[in-house]
Every structure is written in structure tokens, then in C-alpha cells.
Amino acid sequence: MANFIEEVDEEVRRDRAEKLWKRWSPVAIGAVVLLLAGVAGHQVWKGWEADKAAAAGARFSAALGLAQAGKPAEAATAFADLSQADAGGYAVLARFQQAANLIEAKDITGAIAVYDAMAGDAKLDARFRDLARYLAAFHGMEQLTSDQIKQRLANIGSGSAWYGNARELSAVAELKAGNVDEARRQLTALADDPLVATGLRGRATELLAALGGPVQ
């Protein structure tokens, strides 16, 4: 009976933590998208001819129009075409938009494939490759195994802008796999790390509270 009560209690705590993560995750991903747009926008302006920028910008706007019209699959195709063109920074942003629209069209497998291709593209800036790894893991939480998620996150090094987010998501992957103690250990380290952004530390603290507190 004691073991049964302990298992039920652990399941309740894990459920609370997952609900907290789902509440906070849109905030995290929103911040990621804003930063992405800023970095990609900067690249668009860096030493690129005005006529090419205008043409690519028009194609990008047209693809966005498809997405806003509720045609995510068509938008994904348009963004995929643009990503293969000589479109400078727009080509990079188009790949992220392609994946986002595939997700909107419920093609998670296709989106993960786009992110994985970006992560393996040596020509891309390291920040974009790390972001692609993070987004593949983030959106693959329901489809990928815990090991597949952790493999992607493990390639995001400590010097990356996405390292803190990767540590948070790694703890969530452990939680979903049923490894509550390991999740608590990772969240404790994250919450106690003064170099981690305040928002991440706050989320880690809330998740820990739902799981019964930090590791002593």
C-alpha cells in the first residue's frame, strides 16, 4: 500500500510539472522566435543588393500571406522554394518558417526533418544550427524518444545562446520518460545557476516545486 501511494503521489507531481511546462513553453518559444527574427533581419541588411532583397522580400511576404490565409501546407511549400533561392538572410528565415508552417499543418515529422537538416548544415551560423536543434527537440516531445530528444540537445554547447533552454528541455524530457529524480537534479542545477536567465531559473523553480522540491 505504501508503494502504491508513493507511485500515485509521484504521478500527480509529474502531471503538475508537465502542466506547468505547457503553460510556460509558449513564452519560451515566443522569445526564441523574436530573437530569431532580429538576427535574421540583421543578416538581410548585411551587404546585400537592393534588387535581390526586394525580390526575396516580396516572395517572403507572399508566403506569409498564404500562412495568414489559413493555408499552412501551401505556405510551407513556398517557403521551401524560397529557402533554395539566392535569397540571403531571407533563405535562412524561410527554412524556419517552412518548419513552422509544417507544424501548423500537423506535419511534425516533416518539420523535424527540416530542423535536423538545418542543424547539420555547416554553412549556417552556429546560432541558427543550435536553434534548429532546440526546436526539433521542442516540437518532437510527443514523437521522439527521450534519447532522441537528449541527443539533439546534447549538441548545444555551453557557449550557445540556447544552452539554458536546452537544459530546461532536457529536464522535461527526463520527466516525460518517467525519470523524475534525474529531472529534479537537472532542474535544481538550472535553478541554482546564476548565469542562467532569470525567466529560465523561475520556470525551473516552479517545476521543482511541482515535483516536490529541489534535490538536497
KAKA-V228916 format. One record per run of one state. SS is the DSSP state (a for helix, b for strand, c for the rest). FROM is the first residue (numbers start at 1). TO is the last residue. If there is no record, write none. Layout:
BEGIN
SS:FROM:TO
SS:FROM:TO
END
This chain:
BEGIN
c:1:1
a:2:45
c:46:49
a:50:68
c:69:71
a:72:83
c:84:88
a:89:104
c:105:107
a:108:119
c:120:125
a:126:139
c:140:145
a:146:154
c:155:162
a:163:176
c:177:179
a:180:191
c:192:197
a:198:210
c:211:216
END
